[in-house]
């Protein structure tokens, strides 16, 4: 269920050259239900042969990208140990990250299950959360801008009706700024796991509602009667 909640933040009045100037800001909130989740996972591995690690990463990348994930940049670095102050090469190691977007848990679980079958790499699962796509967020911001403009128009009319010494109140300036407030209940952390034959179970976050906030900064001007 969508709703809009309005908060009054600050109002100040200035008088200049028989003109009343009112500066005011207000925060608008719109709660949107998200159907898309975002998750991260990483893989690390060690092996005596660089080619084996690179082959495993390529297999993982193919699986991940087919499952709607992206990322996958990596480097394979040599490992060294020291014996009596002598540097000795001890194979190679690598680390790689991926980010995935999905609306069906089962599809993401299948991606993880297939990745766990790849040898030499250890899977670490990160947080999973609901998120808004850029397109959905943009449309929500535009909706809030219209609400902010409507509020400003009504506020101007209210000033006209209630100020005895001033008339022709109007919006002289209006600017917007998106605000961000952290919602800690919207995340679920997923623990690191070793490769195994057990099927992966993805736990859906509790809250699929995302709040979008927009601050409207107003300057109203009224003429002296």
C-alpha angles and dihedrals in degrees: 000000000000123000139168122221122191126206126191109222111174141340128190133174130214129185119210131160095342090310124117113219119193121189116196139161130199134183120224122198130196122187113212127188111231123208096183127082131201126207139173133210135174137200131209132182148167129210140156090239124062093202092059092055092047091049091051093049091051090053091049092048092052091050093045096048092048087054094054098264127132139193119059103154110153147165129210111217130191117245122220135197128189126230115183090340091308116127112229124184112238107187128276139294135199142186129196136178133208135186122204136194121200144146097203119066092203093061092052091046089054091053091052093045091054092047092051088061091064111101127233096025130097118212122223116187119211134196124316121208143158115254141177121245118237090251094051092045092049092052090048091051090050090051091051091049090056090049090049091051091048090050091051092050092051092045090053090052091048090053091051091052097046108035110086097192100040138061143177094044113186145162105271095177137006128181132172136216127181114233127207126208120180117239108197094185091069097072136078120191117218120207130235116263138190118233111276142155092251116111117249118245117202116206113216116228115255098234122051094174118106124195120215116197128198125184117211116204110200135191113191124189128198128187124231112253 
